[in-house]
């Protein structure tokens, strides 16, 4: 048997070369080099600007400013003039000959739309801009400031961003106790703290011309409100007794809340005396009692008139069915007059109800104000309160 040769199968594999996009690879390799060169150029420009006392005109147009340029802010109290009311002034300035092209301030509850833009004209560009601020309430506010800094010929500007806090009682200016009228109302409490801690609280919550340095008690400090020219007197004795004299019960509550929070006081006995406010509250409570009495009387009268109208309507219908036109006309005339009187009494009742709601709102506000003093509310001319953290 002849040997048969099996057919041999040879597998051939075709290897295709993986072509590399040379142009894309060159771009990828050259990109970091371009970035490094750009950063190096920027660093050289700032180094040259720092070494030169003045920036040249072309560099100023490109937005190059000295590297040591700083944005400085200051807060002060301005008493105002005939054309401008008293306010807090925010001063923003640069540390060299650069100018401020525009300022954008974000603040909650101070500006309309919660933002304010100052954009001086090209003829009035300087390195300092003053912004008047009048916070409506005694609350601390964060002022988020963005300033565009450069030169008068600049086309591009550097943007400086910073945040400055407006103190809680910034609308009160330091005044002379001898010339300020003394309030008749006061709040008295005793704390076990050093005088320096109270002075530190004053520096953080008021805009003082300079840091108040008090070595020991007793001491007295006086402020005048920029809103209503009211007087605030703070007196501290050596035994830690503090007396706040002000006719504004809201201000007294805010100061007690702020001081108790700063000094971490949990329990504080307070004695308050606000004669004018207590007299007003007494009148409101009397009006509430009168409104309740009138309301009950009007309700009873309207119920009687409703029954009378029901009876008169039946009589008028009986006269109509009996064709007694004379009595029917008489009954319907009386019914019309009675219904008109009932409508007038209803209007009186609505007005009385509105007045009652307004008086109850005043009582509720008085309770809330007492809550700011943290304690029981007793209308006896003097109020003793026990203040504690809620």
C-alpha positions as CSV (number, residue, x, y, z in Angstrom):
1,X,0.0,0.0,0.0
2,X,1.5,3.1,-1.1
3,X,2.0,5.8,1.5
4,X,-0.2,8.7,0.8
5,X,1.0,12.1,1.8
6,X,-1.4,14.2,3.7
7,X,-2.0,17.6,2.4
8,X,-0.2,20.2,4.6
9,X,-1.9,23.4,5.4
10,X,0.3,26.4,6.0
11,X,-1.2,29.2,8.0
12,X,-0.1,32.6,6.9
13,X,-0.7,35.6,9.2
14,X,-0.6,39.0,7.7
15,X,0.8,41.6,10.2
16,X,-0.4,45.1,9.4
17,X,1.7,47.9,10.7
18,X,0.0,50.2,13.3
19,X,0.4,53.7,11.7
20,X,1.0,56.5,14.2
21,X,-0.4,59.9,13.6
22,X,2.8,61.8,13.8
23,X,1.1,65.3,13.6
24,X,-1.2,64.5,16.6
25,X,1.7,63.1,18.6
26,X,3.7,66.3,18.0
27,X,0.9,68.5,19.1
28,X,0.4,66.4,22.3
29,X,4.1,66.7,23.1
30,X,4.3,70.4,22.3
31,X,1.3,71.4,24.4
32,X,2.9,71.2,27.9
33,X,5.9,73.1,26.5
34,X,3.6,75.9,25.3
35,X,1.9,76.0,28.7
36,X,5.2,76.2,30.5
37,X,6.4,79.0,28.2
38,X,3.2,81.0,28.8
39,X,3.5,80.6,32.6
40,X,7.1,81.6,32.5
41,X,6.3,84.7,30.4
42,X,3.6,85.7,32.9
43,X,6.0,85.3,35.9
44,X,8.6,87.4,34.1
45,X,6.1,90.2,33.5
46,X,5.1,90.3,37.2
47,X,8.7,90.2,38.3
48,X,9.5,93.1,36.0
49,X,6.4,95.0,37.2
50,X,7.5,94.4,40.8
51,X,11.0,95.8,40.1
52,X,9.8,98.9,38.2
53,X,8.4,101.7,40.3
54,X,5.9,102.7,37.6
55,X,4.1,100.5,35.1
56,X,4.5,101.4,31.5
57,X,1.5,102.4,29.4
58,X,1.4,99.2,27.2
59,X,1.6,97.0,30.3
60,X,-1.1,99.0,32.0
61,X,-3.4,98.4,29.0
62,X,-2.8,94.7,29.3
63,X,-3.9,94.8,33.0
64,X,-0.4,94.3,34.6
65,X,-0.2,95.9,38.0
66,X,2.5,95.7,40.7
67,X,2.5,92.3,42.5
68,X,2.4,94.0,45.9
69,X,-0.9,95.7,45.2
70,X,-3.4,95.2,48.1
71,X,-7.0,96.2,48.5
72,X,-7.7,97.9,51.9
73,X,-11.1,98.4,53.5
74,X,-12.3,100.5,56.4
75,X,-15.6,101.1,58.2
76,X,-16.5,104.3,59.9
77,X,-19.6,106.2,61.1
78,X,-20.6,109.4,59.3
79,X,-23.0,111.8,60.9
80,X,-24.4,113.0,57.6
81,X,-25.2,116.4,56.4
82,X,-28.1,118.5,55.1
83,X,-28.2,116.5,51.8
84,X,-27.3,113.1,53.2
85,X,-28.6,111.1,56.2
86,X,-26.3,109.6,58.8
87,X,-24.8,106.3,57.7
88,X,-22.0,103.8,57.9
89,X,-19.3,104.5,55.3
90,X,-17.3,101.7,53.7
91,X,-14.0,102.9,52.3
92,X,-12.2,100.8,49.7
93,X,-8.7,101.8,48.5
94,X,-5.6,100.4,46.9
95,X,-2.1,100.4,48.4
96,X,-0.4,102.2,45.5
97,X,-1.1,104.4,42.5
98,X,-3.6,102.0,40.8
99,X,-7.2,103.0,40.4
100,X,-10.5,101.2,41.2
101,X,-12.6,100.9,38.0
102,X,-15.7,99.4,39.6
103,X,-16.9,97.8,42.8
104,X,-19.6,95.1,43.2
105,X,-20.9,94.4,46.8
106,X,-23.2,91.5,47.8
107,X,-25.0,91.9,51.1
108,X,-28.2,90.4,52.3
109,X,-30.9,92.7,53.6
110,X,-29.1,96.0,53.0
111,X,-29.2,96.8,49.3
112,X,-32.2,96.4,46.9
113,X,-31.7,93.2,45.1
114,X,-29.0,92.3,47.7
115,X,-26.3,93.8,45.5
116,X,-24.8,97.2,44.9
117,X,-22.5,98.4,42.0
118,X,-20.3,101.5,42.1
119,X,-19.0,102.5,38.6
120,X,-17.3,105.9,38.5
121,X,-17.0,107.8,35.3
122,X,-13.7,107.9,33.5
123,X,-13.1,111.5,34.7
124,X,-13.4,110.6,38.4
125,X,-11.3,107.4,38.6
126,X,-9.3,107.3,41.8
127,X,-7.7,104.7,44.1
128,X,-10.4,105.1,46.8
129,X,-14.2,104.7,46.7
130,X,-16.6,105.4,49.5
131,X,-19.9,103.5,49.7
132,X,-22.7,104.7,52.2
133,X,-24.4,101.8,54.0
134,X,-27.5,102.0,56.1
135,X,-28.5,98.6,57.6
136,X,-32.2,98.7,58.6
137,X,-31.8,96.2,61.4
138,X,-29.2,95.4,64.1
139,X,-27.9,92.2,62.7
140,X,-24.3,91.3,61.6
141,X,-23.9,91.3,57.8
142,X,-21.2,89.9,55.6
143,X,-20.1,92.2,52.8
144,X,-18.8,90.3,49.8
145,X,-16.7,92.8,47.8
146,X,-15.4,92.4,44.3
147,X,-13.1,95.3,43.0
148,X,-11.7,95.8,39.5
149,X,-8.2,97.3,39.9
150,X,-5.9,98.6,37.2
151,X,-4.8,101.9,35.6
152,X,-6.8,104.6,33.9
153,X,-5.6,103.4,30.5
154,X,-6.2,99.7,31.3
155,X,-8.4,97.6,29.2
156,X,-8.1,94.5,31.3
157,X,-8.4,94.7,35.1
158,X,-7.5,92.5,38.1
159,X,-10.4,91.3,40.2
160,X,-9.9,91.4,44.0
161,X,-12.3,89.5,46.2
162,X,-12.7,89.9,49.9
163,X,-15.3,89.7,52.7
164,X,-15.8,92.2,55.4
165,X,-18.2,91.8,58.3
166,X,-20.4,94.7,59.3
167,X,-20.8,94.7,63.1
168,X,-24.2,94.2,64.6
169,X,-24.6,97.6,66.2
170,X,-22.8,99.6,63.5
171,X,-25.6,102.2,63.4
172,X,-24.6,103.6,66.8
173,X,-22.0,106.3,67.1
174,X,-19.9,107.0,70.2
175,X,-21.0,110.2,72.0
176,X,-20.5,112.2,75.1
177,X,-22.6,111.1,78.1
178,X,-22.6,114.6,79.5
179,X,-24.4,116.1,76.5
180,X,-26.7,113.1,75.5
181,X,-30.2,113.0,77.0
182,X,-30.5,110.2,79.6
183,X,-33.3,107.7,78.8
184,X,-35.9,107.0,81.4
185,X,-36.0,103.2,80.8
186,X,-33.3,100.8,81.8
187,X,-32.3,97.1,82.1
188,X,-30.1,95.9,85.0
189,X,-28.3,92.6,85.4
190,X,-25.1,91.2,87.0
191,X,-22.5,89.2,85.3
192,X,-19.4,87.4,86.7
193,X,-16.9,88.5,83.9
194,X,-13.9,90.7,83.7
195,X,-14.2,94.2,82.3
196,X,-11.8,93.3,79.5
197,X,-14.3,90.7,78.2
198,X,-17.0,93.3,78.0
199,X,-14.7,95.8,76.2
200,X,-13.8,93.0,73.7
201,X,-17.6,92.5,73.1
202,X,-17.9,96.3,72.5
203,X,-15.1,96.3,70.0
204,X,-16.6,93.4,68.0
205,X,-20.2,94.7,67.9
206,X,-19.8,98.5,67.6
207,X,-17.8,100.7,65.3
208,X,-15.5,102.5,67.8
209,X,-13.0,105.2,66.5
210,X,-10.3,103.3,68.4
211,X,-10.2,100.3,70.7
212,X,-11.6,101.2,74.0
213,X,-9.2,100.5,76.7
214,X,-10.7,100.1,80.2
215,X,-8.5,98.7,82.9
216,X,-11.1,98.3,85.7
217,X,-14.7,99.1,86.6
218,X,-16.6,101.3,87.0
219,X,-16.9,102.7,83.5
220,X,-19.6,104.3,81.3
221,X,-19.9,104.5,77.6
222,X,-22.6,106.3,75.5
223,X,-23.9,105.8,72.0
224,X,-26.3,107.7,69.8
225,X,-28.5,105.9,67.2
226,X,-28.1,107.1,63.6
227,X,-31.7,106.1,62.9
228,X,-33.7,108.0,65.5
229,X,-31.0,109.8,67.5
230,X,-31.9,107.7,70.6
231,X,-29.4,107.4,73.4
232,X,-27.8,104.2,74.7
233,X,-25.9,104.3,77.9
234,X,-23.9,101.3,79.2
235,X,-22.6,101.5,82.8
236,X,-20.7,98.7,84.6
237,X,-19.9,98.7,88.3
238,X,-17.0,96.9,90.1
239,X,-19.4,94.1,91.3
240,X,-20.2,93.2,87.7
241,X,-23.6,95.0,87.7
242,X,-24.4,96.3,84.2
243,X,-27.1,98.9,83.6
244,X,-28.4,99.5,80.0
245,X,-30.3,102.8,79.6
246,X,-32.4,103.0,76.5
247,X,-36.1,103.7,75.6
248,X,-36.0,101.0,72.9
249,X,-37.0,97.7,74.3
250,X,-36.0,95.9,71.1
251,X,-32.5,97.3,71.3
252,X,-32.2,96.2,75.0
253,X,-33.2,92.7,74.0
254,X,-30.8,92.6,71.2
255,X,-27.9,93.7,73.4
256,X,-28.7,91.2,76.1
257,X,-28.9,88.4,73.5
258,X,-25.6,89.4,71.9
259,X,-23.8,89.8,75.2
260,X,-25.1,86.5,76.6
261,X,-24.1,84.7,73.5
262,X,-20.6,86.2,73.5
263,X,-20.0,85.6,77.2
264,X,-21.6,82.1,77.0
265,X,-24.1,83.0,79.8
266,X,-26.8,80.4,80.3
267,X,-28.8,81.9,83.2
268,X,-29.1,85.7,83.9
269,X,-31.5,87.5,86.2
270,X,-32.7,90.7,84.6
271,X,-34.7,93.6,86.0
272,X,-36.3,95.8,83.3
273,X,-38.2,99.1,83.6
274,X,-39.9,100.6,80.5
275,X,-42.6,103.0,81.8
276,X,-43.6,104.5,78.4
277,X,-43.9,101.1,76.8
278,X,-45.8,99.6,79.8
279,X,-48.3,102.5,79.7
280,X,-48.9,101.9,76.0
281,X,-49.3,98.2,76.7
282,X,-51.9,98.9,79.5
283,X,-53.9,101.0,77.0
284,X,-53.8,98.2,74.5
285,X,-55.0,95.7,77.0
286,X,-57.9,98.0,78.0
287,X,-58.8,98.3,74.3
288,X,-58.7,94.5,74.0
289,X,-61.2,94.2,76.8
290,X,-63.5,96.9,75.3
291,X,-63.3,95.2,71.9
292,X,-64.4,91.9,73.5
293,X,-67.3,93.6,75.2
294,X,-68.5,95.3,72.0
295,X,-68.1,92.1,70.1
296,X,-70.3,90.2,72.5
297,X,-73.0,93.0,72.5
298,X,-73.0,93.2,68.8
299,X,-73.3,89.5,68.4
300,X,-76.3,89.4,70.8
301,X,-78.0,92.3,69.0
302,X,-77.5,90.7,65.6
303,X,-79.1,87.5,66.9
304,X,-82.2,89.3,68.1
305,X,-82.5,91.2,64.9
306,X,-82.2,88.0,62.9
307,X,-85.1,86.5,64.8
308,X,-87.1,89.7,64.3
309,X,-86.4,89.6,60.6
310,X,-87.6,86.0,60.4
311,X,-90.8,86.8,62.2
312,X,-91.5,89.9,60.1
313,X,-90.9,88.1,56.8
314,X,-93.5,85.5,57.8
315,X,-96.0,88.3,58.6
316,X,-95.3,90.0,55.3
317,X,-95.9,86.8,53.4
318,X,-99.2,86.2,55.3
319,X,-100.4,89.6,54.3
320,X,-99.5,89.0,50.7
321,X,-101.4,85.7,50.6
322,X,-104.4,87.4,52.3
323,X,-104.1,90.2,49.7
324,X,-103.7,92.8,52.5
325,X,-101.5,95.1,50.5
326,X,-101.4,97.8,53.1
327,X,-100.0,95.6,55.8
328,X,-97.7,93.8,53.3
329,X,-96.2,97.1,52.2
330,X,-95.8,98.2,55.8
331,X,-94.1,94.9,56.8
332,X,-91.7,94.9,53.8
333,X,-90.8,98.6,54.5
334,X,-90.0,97.7,58.1
335,X,-88.1,94.6,56.9
336,X,-86.0,96.8,54.5
337,X,-85.1,99.2,57.3
338,X,-84.3,96.4,59.7
339,X,-82.1,94.7,57.1
340,X,-80.3,98.0,56.4
341,X,-79.6,98.4,60.2
342,X,-78.4,94.8,60.4
343,X,-75.9,95.5,57.6
344,X,-74.6,98.6,59.4
345,X,-74.1,96.7,62.6
346,X,-72.2,94.0,60.6
347,X,-69.8,96.7,59.3
348,X,-69.4,98.0,62.9
349,X,-68.6,94.4,64.0
350,X,-66.1,94.0,61.2
351,X,-64.3,97.2,62.1
352,X,-64.3,96.1,65.8
353,X,-62.9,92.8,64.8
354,X,-60.1,94.4,62.8
355,X,-59.2,96.7,65.7
356,X,-59.2,93.7,68.1
357,X,-56.8,91.8,65.8
358,X,-54.5,94.8,65.7
359,X,-54.5,95.1,69.5
360,X,-53.9,91.4,69.9
361,X,-51.0,91.7,67.4
362,X,-49.5,94.5,69.7
363,X,-49.8,92.2,72.7
364,X,-48.2,89.4,70.8
365,X,-45.3,91.7,69.8
366,X,-44.9,92.7,73.5
367,X,-44.6,89.0,74.4
368,X,-42.0,88.5,71.8
369,X,-40.0,91.5,73.0
370,X,-40.2,90.1,76.5
371,X,-39.0,86.9,75.1
372,X,-35.9,88.7,73.9
373,X,-35.3,89.6,77.5
374,X,-35.9,85.9,78.3
375,X,-38.4,85.6,81.2
376,X,-41.8,86.2,82.7
377,X,-43.8,89.3,81.7
378,X,-45.6,91.1,84.5
379,X,-47.1,94.5,83.7
380,X,-46.6,96.4,87.0
381,X,-44.4,99.3,86.0
382,X,-41.3,97.2,86.8
383,X,-40.6,93.8,85.4
384,X,-38.4,91.2,86.9
385,X,-37.2,88.7,84.4
386,X,-35.2,85.5,84.6
387,X,-33.2,85.1,81.5
388,X,-32.1,81.7,80.3
389,X,-31.1,80.0,77.0
390,X,-34.1,78.8,75.1
